[in-house]
């Protein structure tokens, strides 16, 4: 199964947290980790220096990318709409990550608990 690793987990990985690096290194070697555009943008926006930015950009390009399609954007809008009707607002980027994961039958590894509010989304327990 493909796993989309959310930015919240990558941040901990980049901080060299042993439990996170060990798990992600195993998944990277197994070839199960994929990424999506919103995660790439979020990681890059967090770079502290130009050097860090270039290093992140170079390395993130090594991950298999799932391209977003019109139906993913429509699904993201539907997820956001349905959650807002229930009084729950989460970032549109996370709705898009969830929509792609659902469409691709992938799971999402994240520390952001708001993903738990999204129906039919498979979350990777870490």
Secondary structure, DSSP 4 states (H G I P E B T S, - for coil): --EEEPHHHHHHHHTT-HHHHHHHHHHHHHT-EEE-HHHHHHHHHT-SSHHHHHHHHHHHTTSEE----HHHHHHHHHHHHHHHHTT----HHHHHHHHHHHHHT-EEE-S-GGGGGSTT-EEE--
